[in-house]
Amino acid sequence: MLPVRTVRLLTPEGGGPLRRLRIGVIDLVTNGPGHGLYSRLMNANLASIMPQVIGVWCEQAGHDVSYVCYTGFEDLNAALPVETDIVFIGAFSETAQLAYALSALYRKRGTVTVLGGPHARCYPEDSVRYFDYVLGFTDQAIIDEVLRDCAPHRPMGLFLTAARQPLQLPGVRARWRYIKETLEKAPTIKIVGMLASLGCPYTCSFCIDSTVDYQTLDTDQLRDDLRFLLTKFKRPRVAWHDPNFGVRFDETLSAIEDAVPPGRMDFIAESSLSLLSEDRLPRLRQNGFKAVLPGIESWFALGNKTKTGRAVGMEKVRQVSDHVNMVLRYIPYIQTNFVLGLDTDEGPEPFELTKTFIDMTPGAFPGYSLLSAFGRAAPLNLDLQRAGRVLPFPHHFLNNNLAMNVRPKNYEWRPFYDRVIDVTRHSFSWRAVARRFSATEGAIPRWMNVVRALSSEGRGRLAYHTTVRGLLDSDRSVTRYFDGESDVLPPFYENRLRTDLGTFMPLLPTGGAQHDPNAYLHAEEAAPKPTPSIDLTPGLSRRARARNAAALQVPGTA
């Protein structure tokens, strides 16, 4: 069972006023020292919103907060908050091993540790081994409970989750202290993260947002935050962190138009092609939208996101290419996202179609992700685990590119990597880079395409995939690991983990680089049937009782 314990709320009547705590908040943007021009330009702009929200909630509760966003270009040892009673760490799975090491460091100092972010939601069974608290959906009441308890829970931590995402979050004005500190690390381009909505209306089986109810956030706060930004920058840049921006298009754009005069602000958004119809594009252009990132994912599935219906194969390529070229007439920068290795793909055709799309759509920057299963992130992961297809790659490598932890259904590893290398080489050849440069309007979009193509996102990934392909021929430990015949991490990956963690590697707890890749499945199989009577601590509020009752039905293995 996933350890879930009730927390007694200390009110003035029940236990006196809450003491003032020294709190650290750490946002891990990356898992090790940064390299390359693109990382230097952009990592500070990739700061997460939720760690800043946690900082605001802690301040509102009367505590002292120290915040650091780790971009890979700081001396992390020197930047870490010190003299803390409790520390919150926000982590994606690729930063999990660094997070585990930091938790061990703080625990030795007597600090209580809390993990939040996507990794905590995806891998709670693993995370409770290394943290005192692990948070799923997190609202202000959850944070208040943690701060009031603020106690070690060892050897197994306490898992807490709200029933759903918060209905409202502190906005830019409330988070400004943390935003300002982070953007000071960005050398030239400075981008503020905002949210207009949470959740997603689409049901992509591989996506963490596919089971999260879609909801918009308060448009009055959105207006206020945009007006606030106009007082801080001559021409602010905003990146919408919505899983899918513009679902309620008129409502959201009207709020932007009310707050921002034309030509005063630039926006970046992830949005599906189905929402980017031509009648909406002039309005987006007028309101400063300079970049969009639609998901295409596959040429043989998910037609609802691309507004291609049942069209597949070359027919879908033509429709999507026409649509993207049309978008580029209004918005200068577009990144088209693909998932490689989906079960709907087979043979060379998906890769050849992508190459054709690149040729037909020269202005689009392609973003490729290898199919990955992130623990509890999506229902599809249960099927993959039942089929024995999920590999035990350390979380450190689960960034959709350094490792593919799902054995492909219709490919052997060698031909699969041959095709990944081929489509990557085609996408970032000098010819493709030059055509993309010529097909893009505006100096920043043009040169951003060039920098990305020549850095870790283009040529860097080509070199990395080529190295892995060579190891599949020359290193038996790699082939046995990829084929599921061994769970011993090959030296190539172990050495990279040690290099990335550097001085934090000795702090990684014993077993901290391993995890049960089938923990989600094992938890579901061991789940007890819900019973109508659960003995909850009488001191809990009605809200906390309901939340913990729900959490008790989320089983797991430790």
C-alpha positions as CSV (number, residue, x, y, z in Angstrom):
1,M,0.0,0.0,0.0
2,L,1.1,3.5,-0.7
3,P,1.7,5.0,2.8
4,V,-1.1,7.6,3.4
5,R,-1.4,9.0,6.9
6,T,-3.8,11.5,8.3
7,V,-2.5,14.9,9.6
8,R,-4.1,16.6,12.5
9,L,-4.7,20.3,11.8
10,L,-3.3,22.4,14.7
11,T,-5.7,25.4,15.2
12,P,-5.4,27.9,18.1
13,E,-8.0,25.8,19.9
14,G,-6.4,22.4,19.0
15,G,-2.7,23.2,19.6
16,G,-1.8,26.8,19.6
17,P,-0.6,29.1,16.8
18,L,1.6,27.8,14.0
19,R,5.3,28.6,14.5
20,R,7.2,30.7,11.9
21,L,9.1,28.3,9.7
22,R,12.2,28.8,7.6
23,I,11.2,27.4,4.2
24,G,13.2,26.5,1.1
25,V,11.7,26.1,-2.3
26,I,13.8,24.6,-5.1
27,D,12.7,24.4,-8.7
28,L,14.9,21.9,-10.7
29,V,14.7,23.0,-14.3
30,T,17.5,20.6,-15.3
31,N,19.3,17.6,-13.8
32,G,22.9,18.8,-14.0
33,P,25.3,21.5,-15.2
34,G,24.1,23.3,-18.3
35,H,25.9,23.1,-21.6
36,G,25.3,24.9,-24.9
37,L,24.1,28.2,-26.1
38,Y,20.4,27.3,-26.3
39,S,20.4,26.1,-22.6
40,R,22.2,29.3,-21.6
41,L,19.6,31.4,-23.4
42,M,16.4,29.5,-22.4
43,N,16.8,27.5,-19.2
44,A,15.8,30.3,-16.9
45,N,12.7,30.8,-19.0
46,L,11.7,27.2,-18.3
47,A,11.0,27.8,-14.6
48,S,7.9,26.1,-13.4
49,I,4.9,28.0,-12.0
50,M,4.0,25.7,-9.1
51,P,7.1,26.1,-7.0
52,Q,6.5,29.9,-7.1
53,V,2.9,29.3,-6.1
54,I,4.1,27.2,-3.1
55,G,6.4,30.1,-2.1
56,V,3.5,32.5,-2.2
57,W,1.2,30.2,-0.1
58,C,4.0,29.7,2.4
59,E,4.5,33.5,2.7
60,Q,0.7,34.0,3.1
61,A,0.8,31.5,6.0
62,G,3.4,33.8,7.7
63,H,6.6,31.9,7.0
64,D,10.0,33.0,5.7
65,V,10.8,31.7,2.2
66,S,14.1,31.2,0.3
67,Y,13.7,30.3,-3.4
68,V,16.1,29.0,-6.0
69,C,15.5,28.0,-9.6
70,Y,18.3,25.7,-10.7
71,T,19.0,26.3,-14.4
72,G,22.3,24.3,-14.6
73,F,24.5,27.4,-14.7
74,E,24.7,28.1,-11.0
75,D,26.9,26.5,-8.3
76,L,24.0,24.5,-6.8
77,N,25.9,23.9,-3.6
78,A,26.3,27.6,-3.0
79,A,22.7,28.4,-4.2
80,L,20.8,26.0,-2.0
81,P,18.8,27.6,0.8
82,V,20.4,27.0,4.2
83,E,19.0,26.9,7.8
84,T,15.7,25.6,6.7
85,D,13.0,23.8,8.7
86,I,11.3,22.4,5.6
87,V,12.2,22.4,1.9
88,F,9.9,21.9,-1.1
89,I,11.5,20.5,-4.3
90,G,9.7,20.7,-7.6
91,A,10.9,18.0,-10.1
92,F,10.2,16.5,-13.4
93,S,11.2,12.9,-13.7
94,E,14.5,13.7,-15.4
95,T,15.5,15.6,-12.3
96,A,14.4,12.9,-9.8
97,Q,17.8,11.5,-9.0
98,L,19.1,15.0,-8.2
99,A,16.0,15.7,-6.1
100,Y,16.6,12.4,-4.2
101,A,20.2,13.4,-3.5
102,L,19.1,16.9,-2.3
103,S,16.5,15.4,0.0
104,A,19.2,13.2,1.5
105,L,21.4,16.2,2.0
106,Y,18.7,18.2,3.8
107,R,17.5,15.2,5.9
108,K,21.1,14.9,7.3
109,R,20.8,18.6,8.3
110,G,17.5,17.8,10.2
111,T,15.3,19.4,7.5
112,V,11.9,18.0,6.6
113,T,11.6,17.4,2.8
114,V,8.7,17.6,0.4
115,L,8.5,16.6,-3.3
116,G,6.0,18.0,-5.7
117,G,5.7,18.3,-9.5
118,P,5.1,15.8,-12.3
119,H,7.5,13.2,-10.8
120,A,5.6,13.1,-7.5
121,R,2.4,12.5,-9.4
122,C,3.9,9.9,-11.7
123,Y,6.1,7.9,-9.2
124,P,4.7,8.3,-5.7
125,E,5.6,4.8,-4.7
126,D,9.3,5.5,-5.4
127,S,9.3,9.0,-4.1
128,V,8.0,8.2,-0.6
129,R,11.2,6.3,0.0
130,Y,13.2,9.5,-0.1
131,F,10.9,12.3,1.0
132,D,8.9,13.0,4.2
133,Y,6.0,14.2,2.1
134,V,5.1,13.5,-1.6
135,L,2.3,15.7,-3.1
136,G,0.0,14.8,-5.9
137,F,-2.6,17.4,-6.9
138,T,-1.7,20.3,-4.6
139,D,-3.9,23.1,-3.3
140,Q,-3.4,25.6,-0.5
141,A,-5.1,23.3,2.0
142,I,-2.5,20.6,1.3
143,I,0.3,23.0,1.9
144,D,-1.3,24.2,5.1
145,E,-1.5,20.6,6.4
146,V,2.2,19.9,5.5
147,L,3.3,23.1,7.3
148,R,1.3,22.5,10.4
149,D,2.5,18.9,10.7
150,C,6.1,19.7,9.5
151,A,7.5,16.4,10.9
152,P,9.8,13.7,9.6
153,H,7.9,10.6,8.2
154,R,10.5,7.9,7.8
155,P,11.4,5.4,6.5
156,M,8.3,5.9,4.3
157,G,7.0,9.3,3.5
158,L,3.4,10.5,3.6
159,F,1.5,10.9,0.3
160,L,-1.0,13.7,0.1
161,T,-3.2,14.6,-2.8
162,A,-6.2,16.9,-3.4
163,A,-9.2,15.6,-5.2
164,R,-8.5,17.9,-8.2
165,Q,-6.3,20.7,-9.4
166,P,-6.8,24.1,-7.6
167,L,-9.6,26.3,-8.8
168,Q,-7.3,29.3,-8.7
169,L,-3.6,30.0,-8.3
170,P,-1.6,33.1,-7.3
171,G,-0.8,35.1,-10.4
172,V,2.2,37.0,-11.7
173,R,1.7,40.0,-9.4
174,A,1.8,37.6,-6.4
175,R,4.7,35.6,-7.7
176,W,6.8,38.6,-9.0
177,R,9.5,38.2,-6.4
178,Y,10.3,34.7,-7.6
179,I,9.8,35.5,-11.3
180,K,12.2,38.5,-11.0
181,E,14.9,36.5,-9.3
182,T,14.8,33.8,-12.0
183,L,14.7,36.1,-15.0
184,E,17.8,37.9,-13.8
185,K,19.6,34.6,-14.8
186,A,18.3,34.9,-18.4
187,P,21.0,36.7,-20.4
188,T,18.9,38.3,-23.2
189,I,15.5,36.7,-23.9
190,K,13.2,36.9,-20.8
191,I,9.9,35.1,-20.7
192,V,7.3,35.0,-18.0
193,G,5.2,31.9,-17.5
194,M,1.5,32.2,-17.1
195,L,-1.6,30.0,-17.0
196,A,-5.1,30.7,-18.4
197,S,-6.3,27.1,-17.8
198,L,-5.5,23.7,-16.3
199,G,-6.2,20.3,-17.7
200,C,-6.9,19.3,-21.2
201,P,-10.0,18.4,-23.3
202,Y,-8.1,15.8,-25.3
203,T,-7.5,12.2,-24.3
204,C,-4.1,11.3,-25.8
205,S,-3.4,8.0,-24.1
206,F,0.3,8.8,-23.4
207,C,-0.2,12.2,-21.8
208,I,-0.2,13.2,-18.1
209,D,-3.0,15.8,-18.8
210,S,-5.3,13.4,-20.5
211,T,-7.2,12.5,-17.3
212,V,-7.2,16.0,-15.8
213,D,-10.5,17.9,-16.1
214,Y,-10.2,21.0,-18.2
215,Q,-10.9,24.3,-16.3
216,T,-10.2,27.9,-17.0
217,L,-8.7,30.3,-14.4
218,D,-10.0,33.6,-13.3
219,T,-9.9,36.1,-16.3
220,D,-10.0,39.1,-14.0
221,Q,-6.7,38.0,-12.4
222,L,-5.3,37.3,-15.9
223,R,-6.1,40.9,-16.9
224,D,-4.5,42.2,-13.8
225,D,-1.4,40.2,-14.3
226,L,-1.0,41.3,-17.9
227,R,-1.4,45.0,-16.9
228,F,1.2,44.4,-14.1
229,L,3.7,43.0,-16.6
230,L,3.4,46.1,-18.7
231,T,4.8,48.1,-15.8
232,K,7.8,45.8,-15.6
233,F,8.9,45.5,-19.2
234,K,8.8,47.7,-22.2
235,R,7.5,44.7,-24.2
236,P,6.9,41.7,-22.1
237,R,7.1,38.1,-23.4
238,V,4.7,35.6,-22.0
239,A,4.7,31.8,-22.4
240,W,1.3,30.2,-21.6
241,H,2.0,27.0,-19.7
242,D,-1.5,25.7,-20.4
243,P,-1.5,22.1,-21.7
244,N,-3.7,23.4,-24.5
245,F,-4.1,27.1,-24.9
246,G,-7.2,28.7,-26.3
247,V,-9.8,26.0,-25.7
248,R,-12.2,28.9,-24.7
249,F,-10.8,31.1,-27.4
250,D,-13.0,34.1,-27.3
251,E,-13.1,34.3,-23.5
252,T,-9.3,34.2,-23.2
253,L,-8.5,36.5,-26.2
254,S,-11.0,39.1,-24.9
255,A,-9.3,39.1,-21.6
256,I,-5.9,39.7,-23.3
257,E,-7.4,42.5,-25.5
258,D,-8.9,44.2,-22.5
259,A,-5.5,44.3,-20.8
260,V,-2.9,44.8,-23.5
261,P,-2.8,47.4,-26.2
262,P,-1.9,46.1,-29.6
263,G,1.9,45.8,-30.1
264,R,2.8,45.9,-26.4
265,M,3.3,42.2,-25.6
266,D,4.4,38.9,-27.2
267,F,3.0,35.5,-26.5
268,I,4.0,31.9,-26.9
269,A,1.4,29.1,-26.6
270,E,1.0,25.3,-26.9
271,S,-2.2,24.8,-28.8
272,S,-3.6,22.1,-31.1
273,L,-4.0,22.8,-34.8
274,S,-7.8,22.1,-34.4
275,L,-7.9,25.4,-32.4
276,L,-5.7,27.3,-34.9
277,S,-8.3,27.9,-37.6
278,E,-7.7,30.6,-40.1
279,D,-10.5,32.8,-38.8
280,R,-8.7,33.0,-35.5
281,L,-5.2,33.6,-36.7
282,P,-5.5,37.3,-37.6
283,R,-6.7,37.9,-34.0
284,L,-3.8,36.0,-32.6
285,R,-1.4,38.0,-34.8
286,Q,-3.0,41.3,-33.8
287,N,-2.6,40.3,-30.1
288,G,1.1,39.5,-30.4
289,F,1.3,35.7,-30.6
290,K,4.7,35.0,-32.0
291,A,5.1,31.2,-31.5
292,V,2.8,28.2,-31.3
293,L,3.6,24.6,-30.5
294,P,0.9,22.2,-31.8
295,G,1.1,18.5,-31.3
296,I,0.9,16.4,-34.5
297,E,2.1,13.2,-32.7
298,S,1.4,10.6,-35.4
299,W,0.4,10.3,-39.0
300,F,-1.8,7.4,-38.2
301,A,-3.7,8.5,-35.0
302,L,-5.0,11.5,-33.0
303,G,-6.7,13.3,-35.9
304,N,-8.9,15.2,-33.5
305,K,-5.9,17.3,-32.4
306,T,-4.9,18.2,-36.0
307,K,-8.4,18.6,-37.3
308,T,-7.7,15.9,-39.9
309,G,-10.5,13.5,-38.8
310,R,-9.9,10.0,-40.1
311,A,-7.2,11.0,-42.6
312,V,-4.0,9.1,-42.2
313,G,-0.7,8.6,-44.0
314,M,0.1,10.9,-46.9
315,E,-3.4,12.4,-46.8
316,K,-2.8,13.6,-43.3
317,V,0.6,14.9,-44.2
318,R,-0.8,17.1,-46.9
319,Q,-3.6,18.5,-44.7
320,V,-1.3,19.2,-41.8
321,S,1.4,20.7,-44.0
322,D,-1.2,23.1,-45.6
323,H,-2.5,24.0,-42.2
324,V,1.0,24.7,-40.7
325,N,2.0,26.7,-43.8
326,M,-1.1,28.7,-43.4
327,V,-0.4,29.3,-39.7
328,L,3.1,30.6,-40.6
329,R,1.5,33.3,-42.7
330,Y,0.2,34.8,-39.4
331,I,2.6,33.5,-36.7
332,P,6.3,33.5,-37.4
333,Y,7.4,30.6,-35.2
334,I,5.8,27.1,-35.1
335,Q,7.2,23.9,-33.5
336,T,5.4,20.8,-34.6
337,N,5.6,18.0,-32.1
338,F,5.9,14.2,-32.9
339,V,6.0,11.1,-30.8
340,L,8.3,8.4,-32.3
341,G,7.6,4.7,-31.7
342,L,3.8,4.8,-31.1
343,D,2.0,1.4,-31.4
344,T,0.2,2.8,-34.5
345,D,3.5,3.1,-36.3
346,E,5.1,0.4,-38.3
347,G,7.9,0.1,-40.8
348,P,9.7,3.0,-42.6
349,E,6.5,4.8,-43.6
350,P,5.9,7.0,-40.5
351,F,9.5,8.3,-40.7
352,E,9.4,8.8,-44.4
353,L,6.2,10.7,-44.1
354,T,7.8,13.0,-41.5
355,K,10.7,13.7,-43.8
356,T,8.2,14.6,-46.5
357,F,6.4,16.9,-44.1
358,I,9.7,18.6,-43.3
359,D,10.3,19.2,-47.1
360,M,6.7,20.4,-47.6
361,T,6.7,22.7,-44.5
362,P,10.2,24.3,-44.4
363,G,9.3,26.9,-41.8
364,A,8.3,24.4,-39.1
365,F,10.7,23.4,-36.4
366,P,10.2,19.7,-35.6
367,G,10.2,18.5,-32.0
368,Y,10.7,14.7,-31.6
369,S,9.9,12.7,-28.5
370,L,10.6,9.0,-28.0
371,L,7.6,7.2,-26.6
372,S,8.0,7.1,-22.8
373,A,5.9,5.7,-20.0
374,F,6.0,7.9,-16.9
375,G,4.7,5.7,-14.1
376,R,1.1,6.7,-13.3
377,A,1.0,9.5,-15.8
378,A,-1.5,7.9,-18.2
379,P,-3.8,4.9,-18.5
380,L,-1.8,3.6,-21.4
381,N,1.0,2.8,-19.0
382,L,-1.0,0.1,-17.3
383,D,-1.3,-1.8,-20.6
384,L,2.4,-1.3,-21.3
385,Q,3.3,-2.7,-17.9
386,R,1.0,-5.6,-18.3
387,A,2.7,-6.4,-21.6
388,G,6.1,-6.3,-19.9
389,R,7.3,-3.5,-22.2
390,V,8.4,-0.9,-19.7
391,L,12.2,-0.8,-19.0
392,P,13.7,0.2,-15.7
393,F,15.8,3.2,-17.0
394,P,16.6,5.6,-14.2
395,H,14.3,8.6,-14.1
396,H,17.3,10.7,-14.9
397,F,17.1,9.6,-18.5
398,L,13.3,10.1,-18.9
399,N,13.2,13.3,-20.8
400,N,11.7,11.8,-24.0
401,N,15.1,11.8,-25.7
402,L,18.0,10.3,-23.6
403,A,16.2,7.0,-23.2
404,M,13.1,5.3,-24.5
405,N,11.7,3.2,-21.6
406,V,9.1,1.4,-23.7
407,R,10.1,-1.4,-26.0
408,P,8.4,-0.6,-29.4
409,K,5.6,-2.9,-30.5
410,N,6.5,-3.0,-34.2
411,Y,10.2,-2.3,-34.3
412,E,13.4,-4.0,-33.3
413,W,15.8,-1.6,-31.6
414,R,18.5,-1.3,-34.3
415,P,16.2,-0.5,-37.2
416,F,14.2,1.8,-35.0
417,Y,17.2,3.9,-34.0
418,D,18.4,3.8,-37.7
419,R,15.1,5.5,-38.6
420,V,15.2,7.9,-35.7
421,I,18.7,9.0,-36.8
422,D,17.7,9.3,-40.4
423,V,14.7,11.6,-39.7
424,T,16.8,13.6,-37.3
425,R,19.6,14.0,-39.7
426,H,17.1,15.0,-42.4
427,S,15.4,17.6,-40.2
428,F,18.6,19.3,-39.1
429,S,20.7,19.0,-42.2
430,W,22.3,22.2,-43.5
431,R,19.8,22.3,-46.3
432,A,16.9,22.0,-43.8
433,V,18.3,24.6,-41.5
434,A,18.8,27.0,-44.4
435,R,15.3,26.5,-45.8
436,R,13.9,27.0,-42.3
437,F,15.8,30.2,-41.9
438,S,14.5,31.5,-45.3
439,A,10.9,30.5,-44.6
440,T,10.8,32.2,-41.2
441,E,10.0,35.9,-40.6
442,G,11.7,37.9,-37.9
443,A,15.2,38.0,-36.5
444,I,14.5,36.2,-33.2
445,P,12.5,33.3,-34.7
446,R,15.0,32.8,-37.5
447,W,18.0,32.7,-35.2
448,M,16.2,30.7,-32.6
449,N,15.6,28.0,-35.2
450,V,19.3,28.0,-36.1
451,V,20.5,27.8,-32.5
452,R,18.1,25.0,-31.6
453,A,19.1,23.0,-34.7
454,L,22.8,23.3,-34.0
455,S,22.6,22.7,-30.3
456,S,21.4,19.9,-28.0
457,E,17.9,19.9,-29.6
458,G,19.1,19.2,-33.1
459,R,22.6,18.1,-33.9
460,G,23.2,17.2,-30.3
461,R,20.4,14.7,-30.3
462,L,21.6,13.3,-33.6
463,A,25.0,12.7,-32.1
464,Y,23.5,11.1,-29.0
465,H,21.2,8.8,-30.9
466,T,24.1,7.8,-33.1
467,T,26.2,6.9,-30.0
468,V,23.3,4.7,-28.7
469,R,22.9,3.0,-32.1
470,G,26.6,2.2,-32.0
471,L,26.3,0.7,-28.6
472,L,23.5,-1.6,-29.7
473,D,26.1,-3.2,-32.0
474,S,29.1,-3.1,-29.8
475,D,28.0,-3.4,-26.1
476,R,26.2,-6.5,-25.0
477,S,25.1,-4.9,-21.7
478,V,23.1,-2.3,-23.7
479,T,21.3,-4.8,-25.9
480,R,20.4,-7.0,-22.9
481,Y,19.1,-4.0,-21.0
482,F,17.1,-2.7,-24.0
483,D,15.6,-6.2,-24.6
484,G,14.6,-6.6,-21.0
485,E,17.0,-9.5,-20.4
486,S,18.9,-7.6,-17.7
487,D,18.1,-4.9,-15.2
488,V,21.8,-3.9,-14.7
489,L,22.3,-0.4,-15.9
490,P,24.9,-0.4,-18.7
491,P,28.1,1.5,-17.9
492,F,27.3,4.1,-20.6
493,Y,24.3,5.3,-18.7
494,E,25.8,4.9,-15.3
495,N,28.8,7.1,-16.2
496,R,26.5,9.8,-17.6
497,L,24.4,9.8,-14.4
498,R,27.6,10.2,-12.3
499,T,28.8,13.0,-14.6
500,D,25.6,14.9,-14.5
501,L,25.1,14.6,-10.7
502,G,28.8,15.4,-10.0
503,T,29.3,16.2,-6.3
504,F,25.7,15.1,-5.6
505,M,26.2,11.6,-6.8
506,P,27.6,10.3,-3.4
507,L,24.5,11.7,-1.7
508,L,22.1,9.6,-3.8
509,P,20.6,7.1,-1.4
510,T,21.3,3.4,-1.8
511,G,18.9,2.2,-4.5
512,G,18.1,5.7,-5.5
513,A,19.0,5.1,-9.2
514,Q,16.6,2.1,-9.4
515,H,12.9,1.9,-9.3
516,D,10.1,-0.6,-10.0
517,P,9.0,0.2,-13.6
518,N,5.7,-1.8,-12.9
519,A,4.8,-0.1,-9.6
520,Y,1.6,1.3,-11.0
521,L,0.5,-2.1,-12.2
522,H,1.4,-3.8,-8.9
523,A,-0.5,-1.1,-7.0
524,E,-3.6,-1.6,-9.1
525,E,-3.4,-5.4,-8.6
526,A,-3.0,-5.0,-4.9
527,A,-5.7,-2.4,-4.5
528,P,-8.3,-3.3,-1.8
529,K,-11.9,-2.9,-2.6
530,P,-13.2,0.5,-1.2
531,T,-15.2,0.1,1.9
532,P,-18.0,2.5,3.1
533,S,-16.5,2.9,6.6
534,I,-13.0,4.3,7.0
535,D,-11.8,5.3,10.5
536,L,-10.4,8.8,10.0
537,T,-8.7,10.9,12.7
538,P,-11.5,13.0,14.3
539,G,-9.3,16.1,14.3
540,L,-9.3,16.4,10.5
541,S,-11.5,19.0,8.8
542,R,-14.3,17.7,6.6
543,R,-12.2,18.7,3.5
544,A,-9.2,16.8,4.8
545,R,-11.3,13.8,5.6
546,A,-12.6,13.6,2.1
547,R,-9.2,14.1,0.6
548,N,-7.5,11.4,2.7
549,A,-10.4,9.0,2.1
550,A,-9.8,9.4,-1.6
551,A,-6.0,9.0,-1.1
552,L,-6.5,5.8,0.9
553,Q,-7.9,4.3,-2.3
554,V,-4.8,5.1,-4.2
555,P,-2.7,1.9,-3.5
556,G,0.9,1.4,-4.2
557,T,4.0,-0.6,-3.3
558,A,6.9,0.9,-1.4
